[in-house]
């Protein structure tokens, strides 16, 4: 079995209009919400043996706070293609994940994460900032992941905590 978690980055700060979208940092709310989601991951006993994140500043800050609060130990890989990726491009990335990793956490952006969640599970869930979706697959190899094969086994938002 393979498990994929999709974590949308926390709320970003729009205050400095001179910053490129890529460089926007977390807003105060995002700085509060990211550790809360990390604690929720830890409380539920969810793990990740591989973490891949968009390199955007807000995604980097989100996963650093989440991983620390959750006690997740794997090193974080930053994948340039995740910033601005389409749902199809993200599906290709998922299918290329190493089979040595049974549980993977991806950190990225909307609308792509909502689209991928819908493709994999059929669930049309709105993913607000810092939302986390956990999807289980009855496959041995990531390359076998396909549309509709995933079961949404968990969904957490900061508002629920």
C-alpha positions as a LaTeX table, in Angstrom:
\begin{tabular}{lrrr}
\hline
Residue & $x$ (\AA) & $y$ (\AA) & $z$ (\AA) \\
\hline
Unk1 & 0.00 & 0.00 & 0.00 \\
Unk2 & 1.14 & 3.55 & $-0.77$ \\
Unk3 & 0.02 & 6.69 & 1.05 \\
Unk4 & 0.16 & 10.20 & $-0.36$ \\
Unk5 & $-0.45$ & 13.35 & 1.62 \\
Unk6 & $-1.15$ & 16.63 & $-0.17$ \\
Unk7 & $-0.46$ & 19.71 & 1.95 \\
Unk8 & $-1.42$ & 23.09 & 0.57 \\
Unk9 & 0.94 & 25.82 & 1.74 \\
Unk10 & $-0.18$ & 28.01 & 4.65 \\
Unk11 & $-1.68$ & 31.48 & 4.25 \\
Unk12 & 0.76 & 33.82 & 2.54 \\
Unk13 & 1.35 & 37.52 & 3.01 \\
Unk14 & 0.19 & 39.80 & 0.20 \\
Unk15 & 1.36 & 42.99 & 1.93 \\
Unk16 & 4.50 & 43.66 & $-0.11$ \\
Unk17 & 3.33 & 44.19 & $-3.69$ \\
Unk18 & 6.94 & 44.45 & $-4.88$ \\
Unk19 & 7.53 & 40.74 & $-4.23$ \\
Unk20 & 7.14 & 38.17 & $-6.97$ \\
Unk21 & 4.46 & 35.55 & $-6.26$ \\
Unk22 & 7.23 & 32.97 & $-5.75$ \\
Unk23 & 8.82 & 35.08 & $-2.98$ \\
Unk24 & 5.74 & 35.75 & $-0.84$ \\
Unk25 & 6.33 & 34.66 & 2.79 \\
Unk26 & 3.78 & 33.33 & 5.26 \\
Unk27 & 1.30 & 35.69 & 6.85 \\
Unk28 & 0.86 & 35.65 & 10.63 \\
Unk29 & $-2.11$ & 33.30 & 10.23 \\
Unk30 & 0.02 & 30.93 & 8.15 \\
Unk31 & 2.73 & 30.97 & 10.82 \\
Unk32 & 0.09 & 29.90 & 13.36 \\
Unk33 & $-1.65$ & 27.30 & 11.18 \\
Unk34 & 1.37 & 25.35 & 9.91 \\
Unk35 & 2.47 & 24.10 & 13.37 \\
Unk36 & $-1.16$ & 23.23 & 14.18 \\
Unk37 & $-1.36$ & 20.96 & 11.14 \\
Unk38 & 1.98 & 19.43 & 12.14 \\
Unk39 & 0.59 & 18.61 & 15.59 \\
Unk40 & $-2.51$ & 17.10 & 13.96 \\
Unk41 & $-0.30$ & 14.84 & 11.82 \\
Unk42 & 1.59 & 13.72 & 14.92 \\
Unk43 & $-1.61$ & 13.14 & 16.92 \\
Unk44 & $-3.04$ & 10.94 & 14.15 \\
Unk45 & 0.19 & 8.95 & 13.85 \\
Unk46 & 0.62 & 9.80 & 10.19 \\
Unk47 & 4.15 & 9.54 & 8.87 \\
Unk48 & 6.09 & 10.39 & 5.74 \\
Unk49 & 9.32 & 8.80 & 4.67 \\
Unk50 & 9.72 & 11.28 & 1.82 \\
Unk51 & 8.79 & 14.98 & 1.68 \\
Unk52 & 8.80 & 16.91 & $-1.59$ \\
Unk53 & 7.89 & 20.59 & $-1.66$ \\
Unk54 & 7.48 & 23.42 & $-4.07$ \\
Unk55 & 10.46 & 25.75 & $-3.69$ \\
Unk56 & 8.23 & 28.83 & $-3.29$ \\
Unk57 & 9.01 & 30.71 & $-0.08$ \\
Unk58 & 5.55 & 30.14 & 1.43 \\
Unk59 & 5.75 & 26.38 & 0.73 \\
Unk60 & 9.27 & 26.15 & 2.21 \\
Unk61 & 8.20 & 27.95 & 5.38 \\
Unk62 & 5.07 & 25.80 & 5.65 \\
Unk63 & 6.85 & 22.46 & 5.47 \\
Unk64 & 9.61 & 23.53 & 7.81 \\
Unk65 & 7.03 & 24.43 & 10.49 \\
Unk66 & 4.84 & 21.39 & 9.80 \\
Unk67 & 7.72 & 18.91 & 9.82 \\
Unk68 & 9.11 & 20.28 & 13.07 \\
Unk69 & 5.71 & 20.15 & 14.82 \\
Unk70 & 4.89 & 16.71 & 13.44 \\
Unk71 & 8.29 & 15.26 & 14.29 \\
Unk72 & 8.83 & 14.20 & 10.69 \\
Unk73 & 12.48 & 13.35 & 10.17 \\
Unk74 & 13.09 & 12.91 & 6.44 \\
Unk75 & 15.04 & 15.58 & 4.66 \\
Unk76 & 12.92 & 17.85 & 2.52 \\
Unk77 & 13.44 & 17.81 & $-1.23$ \\
Unk78 & 12.49 & 20.92 & $-3.17$ \\
Unk79 & 11.18 & 20.24 & $-6.67$ \\
Unk80 & 11.19 & 23.22 & $-9.03$ \\
Unk81 & 8.53 & 21.69 & $-11.28$ \\
Unk82 & 5.93 & 21.75 & $-8.48$ \\
Unk83 & 5.66 & 25.55 & $-8.62$ \\
Unk84 & 3.08 & 26.26 & $-11.30$ \\
Unk85 & 2.60 & 22.59 & $-12.15$ \\
Unk86 & $-0.59$ & 21.43 & $-13.82$ \\
Unk87 & $-2.54$ & 18.47 & $-12.45$ \\
Unk88 & $-1.13$ & 16.32 & $-15.25$ \\
Unk89 & 2.44 & 17.34 & $-14.43$ \\
Unk90 & 1.89 & 16.59 & $-10.75$ \\
Unk91 & 0.45 & 13.18 & $-11.63$ \\
Unk92 & 3.63 & 12.43 & $-13.58$ \\
Unk93 & 5.70 & 13.39 & $-10.53$ \\
Unk94 & 3.60 & 11.10 & $-8.32$ \\
Unk95 & 4.05 & 8.19 & $-10.72$ \\
Unk96 & 7.83 & 8.72 & $-10.64$ \\
Unk97 & 8.07 & 8.58 & $-6.84$ \\
Unk98 & 10.55 & 5.96 & $-5.57$ \\
Unk99 & 8.92 & 2.69 & $-4.56$ \\
Unk100 & 11.22 & 2.62 & $-1.53$ \\
Unk101 & 8.95 & 5.33 & $-0.07$ \\
Unk102 & 5.57 & 4.03 & 1.08 \\
Unk103 & 4.34 & 7.33 & 2.51 \\
Unk104 & 5.00 & 10.62 & 0.71 \\
Unk105 & 4.08 & 14.19 & 1.66 \\
Unk106 & 3.83 & 16.74 & $-1.16$ \\
Unk107 & 3.65 & 20.45 & $-0.36$ \\
Unk108 & 2.30 & 22.79 & $-3.00$ \\
Unk109 & $-0.39$ & 24.97 & $-4.43$ \\
Unk110 & $-3.95$ & 25.30 & $-5.59$ \\
Unk111 & $-5.78$ & 24.86 & $-7.85$ \\
Unk112 & $-3.49$ & 21.95 & $-8.72$ \\
Unk113 & $-3.84$ & 20.13 & $-5.39$ \\
Unk114 & $-7.65$ & 20.23 & $-5.51$ \\
Unk115 & $-7.57$ & 18.95 & $-9.09$ \\
Unk116 & $-5.19$ & 16.10 & $-8.23$ \\
Unk117 & $-7.24$ & 15.17 & $-5.15$ \\
Unk118 & $-10.38$ & 15.01 & $-7.32$ \\
Unk119 & $-8.60$ & 12.95 & $-9.97$ \\
Unk120 & $-7.19$ & 10.45 & $-7.51$ \\
Unk121 & $-10.22$ & 10.03 & $-5.24$ \\
Unk122 & $-13.26$ & 11.52 & $-6.95$ \\
Unk123 & $-13.63$ & 13.82 & $-3.91$ \\
Unk124 & $-14.34$ & 17.43 & $-4.79$ \\
Unk125 & $-12.88$ & 18.88 & $-1.59$ \\
Unk126 & $-12.02$ & 22.55 & $-1.25$ \\
Unk127 & $-8.46$ & 22.81 & 0.06 \\
Unk128 & $-8.06$ & 26.10 & 1.93 \\
Unk129 & $-4.57$ & 27.17 & 2.92 \\
Unk130 & $-2.80$ & 24.60 & 5.12 \\
Unk131 & $-5.36$ & 21.90 & 4.28 \\
Unk132 & $-4.01$ & 18.35 & 4.33 \\
Unk133 & $-5.48$ & 15.43 & 2.38 \\
Unk134 & $-4.34$ & 11.86 & 3.03 \\
Unk135 & $-4.90$ & 9.36 & 0.22 \\
Unk136 & $-4.32$ & 5.59 & 0.33 \\
Unk137 & $-3.66$ & 3.41 & $-2.70$ \\
Unk138 & $-3.82$ & $-0.37$ & $-2.93$ \\
Unk139 & $-0.74$ & $-0.54$ & $-5.18$ \\
Unk140 & 2.85 & $-1.64$ & $-4.70$ \\
Unk141 & 4.36 & 0.77 & $-7.21$ \\
Unk142 & 3.81 & 4.50 & $-7.56$ \\
Unk143 & 3.79 & 4.13 & $-11.33$ \\
Unk144 & 0.50 & 2.20 & $-10.97$ \\
Unk145 & $-1.34$ & 5.12 & $-9.33$ \\
Unk146 & $-4.19$ & 6.20 & $-11.57$ \\
Unk147 & $-7.33$ & 8.32 & $-11.57$ \\
Unk148 & $-10.01$ & 7.12 & $-9.17$ \\
Unk149 & $-7.78$ & 4.58 & $-7.39$ \\
Unk150 & $-7.20$ & 6.53 & $-4.21$ \\
Unk151 & $-9.24$ & 6.43 & $-1.02$ \\
Unk152 & $-9.42$ & 9.68 & 0.93 \\
Unk153 & $-8.49$ & 8.44 & 4.40 \\
Unk154 & $-8.07$ & 11.80 & 6.09 \\
Unk155 & $-8.71$ & 15.48 & 5.55 \\
Unk156 & $-7.71$ & 18.20 & 8.00 \\
Unk157 & $-7.97$ & 21.98 & 7.88 \\
Unk158 & $-6.78$ & 24.52 & 10.47 \\
Unk159 & $-10.37$ & 25.67 & 10.98 \\
Unk160 & $-11.26$ & 22.20 & 12.31 \\
Unk161 & $-8.49$ & 22.22 & 14.90 \\
\hline
\end{tabular}
